[in-house]
Amino acid sequence: MLKITPSLDAIKFHYDNVSIIFDKIIDGRIGPRLLENSTRKFLKRYKNILIKGKPNLLLDVHKKFNLNITNQDIENLKICFRDKAYKSQLQNNYGKEFLEKLNIDTCIYCNRNYTIQIVNDRARAELDHWFPKESYPILALSFYNLIPSCHSCNHIKHNNAPDGGWENALLNINHPYIDDKVSSYSFSYFYKSFSQPKVVIKSKNEKAKNTVEFNKINKIYESHSNRELNDLLDLRYKYSQNYLDILLNKTFKELSISKEEAYRLIFGIEIKEGDYHKRPFSKFKKDIIDELLKIKI
């Protein structure tokens, strides 16, 4: 999973538009008009936090809200936030532009697919709700709860909960907006046989391991063992010399380009961590190539 560092422009664009949507919910212009007065007062009081609060604060507000909410109001809120406000307003009207402002091109979870999909002949962003909007409807519009993802990863998370449940999820799995380098992982490989290489993911601690397993990153990348991985291994092991090293050094010298440009040209990836999201498989290939370049024969 990659880290998201949002721009001030993305945060402002989201707040300006979602603030208007929130006001429509509060005064009854979106969804059922039967929301209880206490619910409307709560939404009005915590509006700014619900729009731009960080993940821990969002969870605190959700817990506080759930203390006095009725079952009927929960259903009304789902209609307001999940169906009307998020899907009809935010996603349809601002989803694509929001993703452009956020400047995230590939899935934050798997980094193997782009995040724009075509729906009814319109391009729009695929956004996952880290805290599921079905169980956390008042967080359906929250900036730090909207994660650019591919359809596959969004589907994987749908109706699933990490060990310990969503109330403890911030302790047990990584959140894309929270920097936690201690709980990171890297890609590696081993051979079952020379014709069957296998992707391996090395996790630094239990939280990183939980994140990989919950998002099924291990399963996703196992399916690419005989494709992207095999191509890189062929360049390293099929010939007497390290062709990975030769390709890179030759490109550096003959074209007088940067290391970043060489990796982009030869392997189609970004090698700076903050740029991984720009091209699919960047983290995966960078980790594998780094390991292969160290190996001497």
C-alpha positions in Angstrom: 0.0 0.0 0.0 1.3 3.5 -0.9 1.2 6.6 1.2 -0.9 9.6 0.1 0.4 13.1 0.6 -2.5 15.4 -0.5 -2.0 18.9 -1.9 -3.6 21.9 -0.3 -5.4 22.4 -3.6 -7.1 19.0 -3.3 -8.1 19.6 0.3 -9.6 23.0 -0.6 -11.4 21.7 -3.7 -12.9 18.9 -1.6 -13.9 21.2 1.3 -15.5 23.8 -0.9 -17.7 21.4 -2.7 -18.5 19.0 0.2 -19.3 21.9 2.5 -22.2 22.8 0.1 -23.4 19.2 0.0 -23.3 19.0 3.8 -25.4 22.1 4.1 -28.0 20.5 1.8 -28.1 17.4 4.0 -28.5 19.5 7.2 -31.4 21.6 5.9 -33.1 18.7 4.2 -32.5 19.4 0.5 -30.7 16.0 0.1 -32.3 12.7 1.2 -35.1 12.1 3.7 -36.5 15.2 5.5 -37.2 12.9 8.5 -33.7 13.2 10.1 -34.2 14.0 13.8 -33.4 17.5 15.0 -30.7 16.1 17.3 -29.0 14.4 14.2 -29.1 17.7 12.2 -27.6 19.6 15.2 -24.8 17.0 15.5 -24.0 17.2 11.8 -23.9 21.0 11.9 -21.7 21.1 15.0 -19.2 18.6 13.7 -19.4 19.5 10.0 -15.8 20.7 9.6 -14.4 17.7 11.4 -16.5 15.3 9.3 -15.3 17.0 6.1 -11.6 17.4 6.8 -10.8 15.6 10.1 -7.9 13.1 10.2 -8.7 9.4 10.6 -8.4 9.2 14.4 -10.6 12.2 14.8 -13.2 10.8 12.4 -13.4 7.6 14.4 -13.9 9.6 17.6 -16.8 11.6 16.1 -18.4 8.5 14.8 -18.3 6.8 18.2 -19.8 9.9 19.8 -22.5 10.1 17.2 -23.5 6.5 17.7 -24.2 6.9 21.4 -27.7 8.5 20.8 -28.6 7.6 17.2 -31.8 5.6 16.5 -32.0 2.7 14.0 -34.4 4.7 11.8 -32.0 7.6 11.6 -29.2 5.3 10.7 -31.2 4.2 7.7 -32.1 7.8 6.8 -28.4 8.8 7.0 -27.4 6.0 4.7 -29.8 7.4 2.1 -28.5 10.9 2.7 -24.8 10.2 2.7 -24.2 7.0 0.9 -26.8 7.2 -1.9 -27.6 10.9 -2.4 -24.6 12.9 -1.2 -21.7 10.6 -2.1 -22.9 8.8 -5.2 -25.2 11.4 -6.8 -23.4 14.5 -5.7 -19.7 14.0 -5.0 -18.9 11.1 -7.2 -21.0 12.1 -10.2 -20.2 15.8 -10.1 -16.8 16.1 -8.7 -15.2 12.6 -8.6 -13.0 12.8 -11.6 -11.8 16.4 -10.9 -11.2 15.5 -7.2 -8.9 12.7 -8.3 -7.1 15.0 -10.7 -6.6 17.5 -7.8 -5.4 14.7 -5.6 -3.0 13.7 -8.4 -3.1 9.9 -7.7 -2.9 7.9 -10.8 -2.8 4.2 -9.7 -4.5 2.2 -6.9 -3.1 3.1 -3.5 -3.6 -0.5 -2.3 -2.1 -2.6 -5.1 -0.3 -0.1 -7.4 -1.1 -2.3 -10.4 -4.2 -0.6 -11.9 -5.1 3.0 -12.8 -7.9 4.6 -10.8 -10.0 6.1 -13.5 -12.9 3.9 -14.7 -15.6 4.5 -17.4 -19.2 4.5 -16.1 -22.0 5.2 -18.5 -19.5 6.6 -21.0 -18.1 9.0 -18.4 -14.7 8.9 -16.8 -14.8 9.0 -13.0 -12.6 8.2 -10.0 -12.9 4.9 -8.2 -12.8 5.8 -4.5 -12.8 3.4 -1.7 -14.1 4.3 1.8 -11.5 3.2 4.3 -14.2 3.2 7.0 -17.0 1.5 5.0 -19.8 3.9 4.2 -22.4 1.2 5.0 -21.3 1.1 8.6 -19.9 4.7 8.9 -22.4 6.7 6.7 -21.5 10.1 8.2 -17.9 9.5 7.0 -19.0 8.9 3.4 -17.8 12.4 2.3 -14.8 12.8 4.6 -11.6 13.7 2.8 -9.3 11.3 4.7 -11.8 8.5 4.3 -11.7 8.6 0.4 -8.9 6.4 -1.0 -8.2 6.2 -4.7 -8.3 2.6 -5.7 -9.0 0.2 -8.5 -12.2 -1.7 -8.9 -10.6 -5.0 -7.8 -9.2 -3.6 -4.5 -12.4 -1.7 -3.8 -14.4 -4.9 -4.2 -11.9 -6.9 -2.0 -12.6 -4.5 0.9 -16.4 -4.5 0.4 -18.1 -6.1 3.4 -14.8 -7.3 4.9 -13.4 -6.2 8.2 -9.8 -6.6 9.5 -9.1 -8.6 12.6 -10.2 -6.6 15.6 -12.9 -4.9 13.5 -13.0 -1.3 12.1 -13.1 0.3 15.5 -9.5 -1.0 16.1 -8.4 -0.9 12.4 -6.1 2.1 12.8 -4.1 0.1 15.3 -4.0 -3.1 13.2 -3.6 -2.1 9.6 -2.0 0.8 7.8 -4.0 3.8 6.7 -2.8 5.5 3.5 -3.0 9.0 5.0 -1.0 8.1 8.1 2.8 7.9 7.7 4.0 4.7 9.3 7.4 3.7 7.8 8.0 1.2 10.7 5.0 -0.9 9.4 6.2 -1.2 5.8 6.8 -4.1 3.5 8.9 -4.9 0.4 8.7 -7.3 -2.5 11.1 -10.2 -3.0 11.0 -13.6 -4.7 12.2 -17.2 -4.6 12.2 -20.1 -7.0 10.0 -23.1 -6.6 11.8 -24.1 -9.8 13.6 -22.1 -12.4 10.4 -22.1 -14.5 8.2 -21.1 -11.5 9.4 -18.0 -9.6 7.2 -16.9 -6.8 6.6 -13.4 -5.4 7.4 -13.0 -1.7 6.4 -10.0 0.5 8.6 -9.2 3.5 6.8 -7.4 6.2 8.6 -5.4 8.9 6.1 -6.1 11.7 2.7 -7.5 12.5 0.8 -4.4 11.4 2.5 -4.5 8.0 1.7 -8.2 7.7 -1.9 -7.6 8.6 -2.1 -4.9 6.0 -0.8 -7.1 3.2 -3.1 -10.0 4.2 -6.2 -7.8 4.6 -5.7 -6.1 1.2 -4.7 -9.4 -0.3 -1.5 -7.9 -1.8 0.2 -11.3 -1.5 -2.5 -13.0 -3.5 -2.7 -10.2 -6.1 1.1 -10.3 -6.8 1.3 -14.1 -6.8 -0.8 -14.0 -9.9 2.0 -12.0 -11.7 4.9 -14.3 -10.8 5.2 -15.6 -14.4 4.9 -12.2 -16.0 6.5 -9.1 -14.7 8.7 -11.0 -12.2 9.8 -13.5 -14.8 10.8 -10.8 -17.2 13.1 -9.2 -14.7 14.6 -12.5 -13.6 15.3 -13.4 -17.2 17.3 -10.3 -17.6 19.4 -11.2 -14.5 19.8 -15.0 -14.7 19.3 -16.0 -18.3 22.6 -14.5 -19.5 26.2 -14.6 -18.2 26.2 -10.9 -17.4 23.8 -8.8 -15.3 21.9 -7.2 -18.2 19.8 -5.1 -15.8 23.0 -3.3 -14.8 24.3 -3.1 -18.4 20.9 -1.7 -19.6 20.8 1.0 -17.0 24.5 2.1 -17.2 24.4 2.1 -21.0 21.2 4.2 -20.9 22.7 6.7 -18.4 25.9 7.2 -20.4 24.7 7.2 -24.0 21.5 9.3 -23.5 22.9 11.5 -20.7 19.6 11.1 -18.7 18.8 10.8 -15.0 18.4 7.5 -13.2 14.6 8.3 -12.9 14.3 8.8 -16.6 16.2 5.6 -17.3 13.9 3.4 -15.1 10.9 5.1 -16.7 12.2 4.4 -20.2 13.4 0.8 -19.7 10.9 -0.5 -17.2 8.0 1.9 -17.3 8.2 2.7 -13.6 8.9 5.5 -11.1 11.6 4.9 -8.6 10.9 7.7 -6.1 8.6 6.5 -3.3 6.5 9.6 -3.6 6.0 9.0 -7.3 5.2 5.2 -7.2 1.5 6.0 -7.7 2.1 7.5 -11.2 2.8 4.2 -12.9 1.6 0.6 -12.2 4.0 -1.9 -10.6 6.5 0.8 -9.6 7.1 -0.3 -6.0 7.1 -4.0 -7.0 9.6 -3.7 -9.9 11.8 -1.2 -8.0 12.1 -3.6 -5.0 12.9 -6.6 -7.3 15.4 -4.7 -9.5 17.2 -3.4 -6.4 17.6 -6.9 -5.1 18.7 -8.3 -8.5 21.3 -5.5 -9.0 23.0 -6.5 -5.7 23.5 -10.1 -6.8 26.9 -11.1 -8.2 27.4 -14.3 -10.3 
